[in-house]
Amino acid sequence: MITMSLIVTESPAIAVHESRARAWGIGLPSTVAVRVGDRVVHIPMHGHRADHKRLHIGAQWSTQLCLPQSGNVCVSYVQHELRIGPLLALLMPRVGSVEARWGKSTAWCSEVVRAARMLGGIAMCIVPQRVDRAGVDGWTREGDEWIRKRFPWPDAVHNRLPSRALERSKQMRVFWNKCKSKQTVVWNEAYIDKTTMSALLHASIRMRPHTPYSQTLRDVGVLHTAVQRYATVFVKPSRGSLGKGIVRVRTAATGGYELAFSDGRSLHAHTIGQAYAAVRGRSAHIVQQGITLMRVRGCPVDFRVLVQKNGAGAWCASSIVARIAKAGAFVTNVAKGGTVHCAQAIIGRRMRDAVCAVALRTAKHVEDGCRMHIAELGIDIAVDTQRRIWILEVNAKPSKDHMTPRRSIRTSVRHVWAYAQHTWL
């Protein structure tokens, strides 16, 4: 595989440097099968003597293969096919307004498309409603606009659907089956609920020292046992996200139990039965040991580590940030008013590296236990007042919201393309 500059011409052919054609064993002139995604066309090939990293292709063929108007692509010659790609689809929940086509993730989507043309690849955004057996309607950027095209079936799909119900819908089951039949690599095919994740981590002797006590909230007895063992516990929806629906339960100095909700409400329960009635929901919940988080200016702080697969297919820590809860809150999520800060400035380089090391071990263990293709995880980690490291949550769909546009390409976006190229080989 090599990275080549794509040059769209008026010629009715495709052309590579003569030395490149010889290295591939292609006699010139000839006709070659050219593949993008699952689309194959047969195009006359000629040689040129310009830069050997230039791929010239006629405009009619470029349009038929949905290639960008300019930029870099990866090219390989495998099994008598000239393959251009990788074609990566970002699976999004819906199409928004012209100004914010992909909602709060628009800046991230734009950066992924821009990075493709710098690093070598083809990117599009797709939605479930625009997918059928023949292909996909995808959106990509041309200039400053999002343009819709009829793309081939992609080489890889980065699942960014925020809804578990949508992931399990009949429409999406057809899509997942199509991906399998096309041998399309699907990243992060599904959410991992907190119950499954907790059981997975507790089962590992290596991960157990970093995993808080956690139990499914089956009945009032589970809550009673947890509160007796730990003065403070947290009740969380098993399939929740963004800090929604979390309740802190702790014994009150005057008797009974103090309940604090992540939406700012509070309640005093006189009995454990009253506390249970207040926190149980229609969906599954877990009870988790309360960790005495370190604080900054009196506010709790935890750390989000983004771990991703890199160009070698290995886990790496792309970023780590500290999240400080707003005054009076106990959840640090940005969606609940938390603020993001430099992790090293708060805990120092050595502790930052230790937190990242735990996150990487977590990712490897989760990947081994979940039996699905995982390309990235957002791992929430706490450091308690004794500087012990705890795994709070593992998120299979780390947020791409609140990312401001920038001219440079983030490390995390570079890893998206490095791994797409790795899986495409």
KAPE-V164732 format. One record per residue. D_LAST is the distance of its C-alpha to the last C-alpha in whole Angstrom. Layout:
d_last
D_LAST
D_LAST
//
This chain:
d_last
7
11
12
15
18
19
23
24
27
30
29
28
25
22
22
20
22
23
22
18
19
21
18
16
19
20
24
25
26
25
23
19
17
16
14
13
13
15
17
17
20
21
22
24
23
25
25
26
27
26
24
21
18
20
19
22
22
25
26
27
23
22
24
23
19
20
19
21
24
22
20
16
13
10
10
8
11
10
12
15
13
13
10
11
10
9
12
13
17
19
22
25
29
30
31
34
36
35
36
34
31
29
32
32
28
29
28
25
24
25
23
20
20
21
19
16
18
19
15
13
12
15
17
20
22
23
26
27
30
28
25
26
25
24
22
23
25
23
25
23
25
27
29
31
31
28
28
27
25
24
20
18
17
14
10
12
15
17
20
23
26
29
31
31
33
31
28
30
31
31
30
27
27
26
23
22
22
21
17
17
18
15
13
13
12
15
16
20
21
24
27
28
32
34
36
33
31
35
35
31
32
36
35
33
36
33
33
37
38
36
37
40
42
41
42
42
45
47
51
53
53
50
50
54
52
50
52
55
52
51
53
50
47
45
45
41
40
37
35
36
35
36
39
40
43
43
47
48
51
53
57
59
62
65
63
61
57
56
53
51
49
46
47
50
53
55
57
59
59
62
61
57
58
58
55
53
54
53
50
49
47
46
42
41
42
41
44
42
44
45
44
46
44
45
46
46
49
50
47
45
41
38
34
31
28
25
22
18
15
14
11
11
11
15
18
20
23
23
26
29
33
36
38
41
43
46
49
51
47
46
42
40
38
37
38
41
43
41
40
37
38
36
36
36
40
41
40
39
36
37
37
34
32
33
32
29
29
30
28
25
26
27
23
22
25
25
21
22
25
24
22
20
16
18
16
19
23
26
28
32
34
38
40
43
46
46
43
41
38
37
34
36
33
29
28
25
25
26
28
27
30
33
30
32
31
30
29
26
23
23
21
21
19
17
16
15
12
11
10
9
6
6
6
4
0
//
